[in-house]
């Protein structure tokens, strides 16, 4: 069984009196250890696809399998359990809490997982060291550069040792040199066997992945599987 599977998945949203079909009968398999980029213009459905694969939403029709579990009709609590155990997210806007220091931000998923305080701190410090922030543990986001904030976000995504790491435009708010450093970290994760999925509108970022899915009008129009 693949790590992530979609079979005939469609997603429809209702906005007022209108129905908007964001995905149309999508079939997709992503295996453990793949490095995948999802690319497409604004409104193409790429963010909706990430939300389904990342257990932030469920399909309107079709089946969704994540890490061997059928989540097609899962409720919010079931989705949250899978996200917390199996999935890490890195967002364009970092989503750090300004009043917490580096360690406090990184350990947040461990708080939700019910891990004790001393073990949380140890795991958070270890994750910070993996992205080169071992000398910034007491700093708050306002005391960090954009690239350092994104490294905190990556460490937070990794602290639970998830099977899948999603990057939603992870270099979008960074200058080119800093963005390159972030992409190298994600490439290193993929090389170490993590499943990494990037959502981007930038063909240059997408070219770093080993597999590119191009989506348009809610359908996958290109799949460059190796």
N, C-alpha and C positions, 0 to 999 in steps of 0.2 A: 504494500500500500504506500502511495506517495505521502509526503509530509503534508502537503496542501492539495486539495482536490476540489474543483468545481465541475458540476455536471449540469448542463442546461440552465445555468443560473441567469435569472433576470432580476433587476431591481427597479422598482417604480416608486417615485415619490409623488405625493399630492401637494400641490401648492395652490391654495385657494380652490378654484373649480377645475384647475388643470392637473393632468397627470403627466409627469415627466419620466420617461423611461431612460434611466441612466446606464443600465446594462441590458444586453439583449442576448439571451441564450448562450452564455459563455461557457466553454469547456476548457479546463486548464488543469495541468498537473505540475507541481513543483516538488523536486526531490530534495532530500536531505543534502546539505552542503552546496547547493547551487547559489550562484551570485547572479541575480536577475535585476534588470532595470525595466520599469514600466514607464513608457513615454507616450506623450500625446498632448495635444493642445488643450487649453482651458475648456472645460465642459465636455471633454471626450469620454469621461467615465473612469479615468485612472485613479482618482481619489476614492471613488465609490468601490472600485475593485480592491484597493488597499484596505478600506474599512471592513470589507467582508473577509478578506484573507487574514486581517489582523484582529478579528473577533470584536470589532466595534459595532457591527451591525449584522443582520441576517438577511438572506435573500427573500424576494417576494415570491419566487418560484425556483425550482431546481434544488440540487443538493450541495451542501457545503460540508466537507470533511477537513478537520484540522487536527493534526497529530493523532490520527486514528479515531477521532470522535466525530460523530454526526451532529453538527451544530445548526442544521438547517432551520430548526424551530426552537433554538435555545432561548432561554429567558436571560435577562440582564445579569443575574447572579451567576449563571453558568458561563456566560461569556467572560465575565470578570475573572472567574477562577482560571480559565484557560489563559487569558491574557497575563495574569499575574505569574503563572507557572512557566509558560512556554514562549512568551513574546515580549520583545523589547522594542520601544519606539524612540526614534530620534527625529525631532521636529525642526522645521526651519526657524521657528521663533524661540527655540531652546526650552521654553516652558519651565524655567527655574523659579523657585520661590525666593523672592528678594531678601527675606529676613533670615533665611537659613544659610549657613556656610556650605562649603563644598561637600563635606562629609554628610551634613544634614540633608542636602538635596539628593545625594547619591543613594542614601539609605531609605528613601521614602517607600520604594516597592517592598522592602523588607519589613517595614512597619505594617503594611497591609497584609503581609504574609504571616504576621504574628511571631517573628523572630525576635529573641531577646535583645536588650539594648547593647550589651557588650559584644555579642556576636555580630549584630548589625554594624557597629562601628568598625570592627575588624574587617568585615567583608567590604564595607564602603572604602576604607583606606586602601585595601588591596586593589579594588577596582580603579580607584584614582591613580594608583601607581601604574596600572596597565596602560593608561593614556597619558602618562607623563605629568601628573598633577600632584605628585607626592609632596612638593614644597608649597602647595597652595591650599592645604586642607582647611585652614581657618579663614580663608577669604570668602567674602560674600560676592554674589554675582556682579554687583556694582564695582567691585575691585578687580574684575577680570576683563580681559579682552574678549571680543566676539568669538575668536577661535578657542579660547580657554573655556568659555561658557558652553560651546558645542562639545568640547571634550568632557565636561561635566555631564552633559546630556547623554553622551555615549556611554560613560561609565555607569550612569544610572540605568541605562538600557541593558547593560551587561551584568549588573550586580547579582541578579537572580539566576545567572547562567541559562538564559533562554535558548531555545532551539532555533528561533527565528528572530532576526533583527530587521526592523523596517526603518528606512530613512526617507522621510517625507520632505523633499527639497532640502536635504541636510546642509548644502553649501549655499543656499539661496541668499542668505544675509551676510555672506563673508566675501572678503576680497579674494582675488584669484590665488594668491600664494597660500593664504590660510585655508581656502577651500581645497587646494591640492593636498595639504597636510591631512585634512579630515578624510578625503577620499583614500589616501594611503592607509589610514587606520582601518577603514572599512574593507579595503582590499586585503589587509593583513588578517582581519577577522575571517573573511571568506577563505583565505589560504589555510587558515587553521581549522577549517571544517564547519564554521557557522553558516547557516543559511542566511544570506543577506539579500534584501529586496529594496531597491531604491525606486522612488517615484519622482520623476523629474520631467521638465519640459525641455531640458538642455541636452542636445545630442552629444555634446562633448562629455558630459557626466555619464550618460547612458553607455557610451563607448567603452567605459572602464569595466562594465559588467561582462560576464561570459555569455549571457543570454539576454536578448532584448525583446520585450513584448511591446508592440506598438498598438495603441488603441484609438479608435475613432468612432464616433457616434455609437458608443456603447458596445462595440464589437472589437475583438482582437483581429487586426488586419495583417499583422506580421509577427512571426515568432521565429527568431533566429537561434533555434536550439543548436548547440554544437553537435 
